[in-house]
Amino acid sequence: MKKLKLKLAVILFLIPFMSFGQKIDCAGKWDIKSIPPYEESSLTEIAACKTGKKYEFIVPLSVGKEYNISFYASSSFSNEMNFIIEDLNSGSEVLNLPGKNEATFNEKGTAVLEPYYVEQKNRYIHPYFVFSPENATNIKIIIDVLDLPGQEDVTVNKKIKTGCIKVLIFEKDVEY
């Protein structure tokens, strides 16, 4: 009887520490080093995200800086997402690309998450986008994490995946 009470006490003690849902710690994902002369910017964002949701955030860009922006996503999303960057000052769309593009796999400028091959370097490069604003501006980054295949029209018991997305921003001073 004492052993049963002890086991019950241990179980009751541990229940608050047990996780029944999926918790994600995105902070340590993608430890990517700066490549001189770029330094990682404090504008970099990383967040836990879910399929079927759209995420937006505003990034202020300064004159006299060059920004190198790249995107990373957990494999749970299978790169099934769309990325849009809008210049809020001009109202223009700067970028509108999918996470992957199977029709043009490994071609530069056709997808945000799929690496492309560079002959001169004899290796694959993760896509990045460079911005050098002539005037201070704000850009809006919109990441639309698509539903899982076959779940687009499901309203009840929809399967949802959770993962991390990182918007990595490097910056450097522009040399005139």
N, C-alpha and C positions, 0 to 999 in steps of 0.2 A: 504494500500500500504506500509506503514511504517513497519507493522508487517511482511509482506512478505519479505521486504528487510532485516529486522532483522533476520528472519529465514534463509534466504539465506546466510547472512554474518556468522551466527553461523555454518551452514553446511560447508561452504567453509573454515572456521577456523579449524573445527574438522577433515576434510578429511585427512590432513597429519598425524594425530595421530591415525587414524583408520587402523587396520591391515586387509588387504584383503587376505593375505596368512597365512599359519600356521607358527607361530613363536614358538620356543620351548626354554625354559630356563632349561637347564639340571643341572645347578650348584647346586641347592638345592635338587635334587633328591637323595634318598637313603642316608640319614644321618645315617651312620653306625658307631657305636662307636668302638674304639680300644679295644681289649681284651688283657690285660697284659699277658705276657711280650711284646706283639706285639704293635707297633705304626704304624699309617697310614704313608705310605711313600710318598714322593714328586713325586714318579714315577706313582702314581695313575692317571688315565686318564678318562675323561668323555666327551662325544661328542654327538651331534645331528647326527643321521644317517638315511638313507633311505633304503627301501627294494630294492633289486636288485643290491646292491653295495657291494664292498669288501673294508675293512679298514685294514690297516697295520700300526704298529708302532714298533719301536725298544726300548727295555728296557735294560739298562746296569745293570748287576748284579755283586756285589762285593764279594770277598772272605771275610769270617768272618761274613757273614750275612745269615740269613734264611728268605726266602720270602714266604709269604702266599698270593696266588693270587686267587681271586674269580671274577665272572662276574655277572653283572646285566643288564637287558634289559627291556625296556618299554613293557607293555602288548600289545601294537599295533602290535608288531612283532610276537606275539603268540609263542615265543621261536623258531621260524623257522629260525635257523641260525647254522652255523658251526664254530667251534673254533679250530685253529691250533696254536701250539707254536713250533717254530723251534729254536734250538741252533745254532746260526750263526757261532760260532767257530768250532764246530764239524760237522756242516751240518746235524745233526740228528733231526728227528721229535720227540719232547718230548710229545706232546699231540695232538690228533685229535679226537674230540668228537662233537656230535651235541648239540644244545641247549636243546632239549628234545629227549627222546627215549621212545616212547609209548610201545615198545615191552618189555622193562625191567624197567618200571616205578618204581621209588623209590629204585633202587639198586645203591649203591655207585660205582662211577667210570664209569657210563654209559651215563651220560649227564652232561652238564655244568650248566644249569639253573634250573633244577628240583630238589627240595629238596628230600633227602632220609631219611628213618627212622632209628634211632639208638636205638636198644633195651635197651642197658645199660643206656642211658640217657632218655629213654621214650619220645622222641620228634624227630621232623624233623630237619635236619641240611641242610643248604645251602652248596652246593659243594664248595670245595676249594682245591687248589693244592699247595704243599709245595716244594720249591726249595732251596737247599743249595749248591751253586757251589763250587767245589774244586779249581777252577781257575776263575779269573775275566772273564766274558763272556757277550755276548749280546744275548738276545733272541728277536725273531721277533714274535709278536702276530698278527695273521691274523683272522679277524672276517668277515665272509661271510654272509651278511644278505640276505636271500633268497627272491625271488619274492613271492608275495602272491599266494596261491594255485590257479591254473588255469591261471596264468599270465606268466608262464615260457616262452611260445612261442609267446606271444603277442608283437608286435613291435610298433603298433600305439594305442594311447589312453590307454597305460598301467597304471593301478592303482598303485600308489606309496604311501606307508605309511611312516611317519616320526616318530621317537622316539629317546629316549636316550639309550646309552649303556655306562656302567661304568666298567672299569677294575680297581678293588680295590686291591691295593697292600699294605699289611702290612709287616713290617720287624722287626727283632730283631737281636741283636748280638748273635753269636753262642758261646756257652760255651764249652770250650775244657776241 
